[in-house]
Amino acid sequence: MSFITDAAKYYRAKPHQDRAWEALWASLPDSTKEEFKTAYRASPPPEKVKEGIITKEIFAELTGYASSLFTDQEVIDCNNLLRVTGFDKDIDATCMLMANILHETCNMKYMKEIASGEAYNYRSDLGNTQPGDGPRFKGAGVLQLTGRHNYTRLSKALGDPRVLEGVDYVSSKYPFTSARTWIDENYLLACAQQKGFDAVCRRINGGWNGYDDRLHKYNICRRVLR
């Protein structure tokens, strides 16, 4: 099945690739299709929880929810985001980021957009060019990654074609790391270190919506994480 593996490796959901994939799939015997489906759907081995700033117990203290409600993957992915963006080297900057994340997700209650996503259908500015792209690529993760274009960028950055399965996969597998590109491109760490909490709130929100709650959560983060 090496030719199928190669096709899957380079698949980026572009129109010409969709046509080529459909032609390839139609030419395969049923036994090969079933073998591929079984392998594709298989879950990877669970990752081990790495030591970091965040634990399930920390999530519980930050949110007021029981630690049992949080998953190993959420802990892994949150620590990974802090590590790859450099926030883990500055605890006060981490507090600023986490306070805004907690506000945006209602204390991690909503890791994907509540709305259906229908409003994003055929939004060319988001790269949504195909039927159903709106719901499929609606907001996912702590800072609401949205649109086929941004999902494709994430897929390439992580080397994971399954990102293009859409919102359910991203919100469960990469709830925090999905925000990495936005954080890097908006120089959020430098903003936190040079300008402080208010500037971080404004850069993430674009205004002052929910400022009192963000500040309240910032104070909780400073108490728990220091």
N, C-alpha and C positions, 0 to 999 in steps of 0.2 A: 504493500500500500504506500510505497515511498512517494509516488506521484501525487497521491491524495494529501499526504503529509506536507509536501512542498506547496501544494495549492492552498491548504489551510494556513500555512505559515505566512504566506504573503498576501492573504486575503484582507482587504481593507474596506470592503463594502462599496467599492466604486462601481459605477454602472457597467463598465466593460468587464469587470471581474465577476459581477453578478451573472452576466450573460455567459461567460466562459464556464462559471461554476455550474450553471443549469445544464449546459451542454455536456459537461463532464459527468454530472450526476445521472443524466438520462442514459449515458452509455454504459454505466456500471451494472454488473449482475447483482441480483438481490442479495446474495451471500456477502459480497463485498460491502454493500450498503449497510447491512446489519452489523458487520464487523466494525465498520467506521462509527456507526451510531453508538455502539456499546462503548468503544474507546473514548469517544468525544464526551459522552455523558458521565464518564467515570470521574469521581471526585478525587482531587489530588490529596496526598497524605496531609493530615492536619499539621499546621505549623506549631512549633513549640513557642510558648510565651517567653519572650526575651525580657530580661530585666530592663527597666526604664523608669521614667518619672511616674508613669501612669500604671495603676493596678485596678482590679475590680473594686477593691476597697476604697481607693481614691475616688473612682467614679461615684461610688455610693455617698461618700462625704460631700462631693461637689453637687450632687443632684438631689440628695435626700431619698433616693430609691435604694432598694435592697441590692447588695452586690451580686446576688444570684441572677439578677435581671440582665446583667451585662455579659457579653460573650468574650471568649479568648480572642477572637478575631478583632473585635473592637479595641481591645487592649493592645494587641500587636500592631494594628494599623495606626492607632493614635501615636504610640511611641515611635513608629516608623516615620510618620509625618514630622514629628518634632525633631527627629534625628536628621532626616534628609534636608530639612529647611534650616537647620542650625538653631532652632528655638531651644533645644535641650541644653544648650550651653548658657542660656540666660533665663533664669527662673522667673524674673519679673516680666520679661517679654512673653514667656509661656503663659503666665497668668492673664495677660492682656488678650492673647489669642484664645485661650480656653474660655474666658468669660464671654467673649463674643460668640464662640461656637455654642456654648450652653444657651445663650439667648436665642440664636438663630434656630436651634433645634428643639427649643422648649425643654431643656435639660435632657437632650438626647432622646426625646420621645419620637421625634419625626426625623428620620434619616433619608426620607425621600419626599418629594413635593406632594402635597395633599391633593391639589387640583389634578384633573384628568390628563392635562397636557395637550388636549385637542387644540387649544389656542395657538400652539406652536407649529401646527401642521403647515408645511410649505413656507416656513419662515426662512428665507434664503440667507438672512444674516446669521442664522444659527446652523446653516448647512443642511436644513431639513428639506430634502428634495424628493423623498419617496413617500408613498402612502403609509400612514401610521407612524411616521418619524416623530411626531409631536409627543404622543403618549410613550413611545419606546424610549425616547431620549429626553424625557422631562427631568426636572431637577433631582439630582442624586447626591447624597453625601452632605457633609456638614456645611458646605458653602454652595450647595445646589449647582453642581455641574449640569449644564443644560445644552442640548443640541447635538446633532450628529457630528458637526465639526469638532466640538470640544471633546466628545467621547472618542473620536478617531485619534485626536492628539494624545489623549490619555492612553489609548490602546497601544500606540506606537511607543510612547515614553516607557510604558511598563512591559512592553513585549508580550502583551496578553490579548489575543484576538477576541477572547470571550467578552471583553468590555463592550463590544458592539452588540452583544445580546441585549443590552439596555439597562434601564434603571434598577431593576430588581437585582441583577448581578452586581452592579457597581455599588449600590447602597449596602449590600451585605458583605462584599469582598473588600471594597476600598472606601468605606464610609468617610475616612479621614484623608487618605492619600489622594483621593479624587480632587482635593483642594490644592495639591502641591503646586501645579503650574501657575494657578492664580496668585498664590502667596509669593512665589518667586518673581513672577513678572511684575507684581505690584510692590516689590521691595518692602514687604510687610515687616520683616525683622528689623531692617534699618529704620523704618518708620517708628517701630516700638522703641528702639534703643535711642533714637535721636529726638523724637517728638513726643513720645509718651502715649498714655492710654486714650485720651480724647482723639488724638490723630488716628489711632488704630480704629476706633469706632467709626470715625467719619470715612476712612478709606474703605472699610468693609461695607458699611451701610449706605454711604453716599450722602448721609445727612445725620439727623439726631434721633431717628425713630428708636424708641425703646431705650433711650440713654440711661434712665434711672435703673432699669433692670440690669443693663450691662454693667453699670457701676456696682450695683449690689453683688452681682456674680463675681466681679473682679475682686471685691473685698473678701468674698468666700474663698476664691482661688488663692489669694495671698495668705490667708489663714491656714488653708489646708496644705498648700504646696511648699511653703517655706520651712 
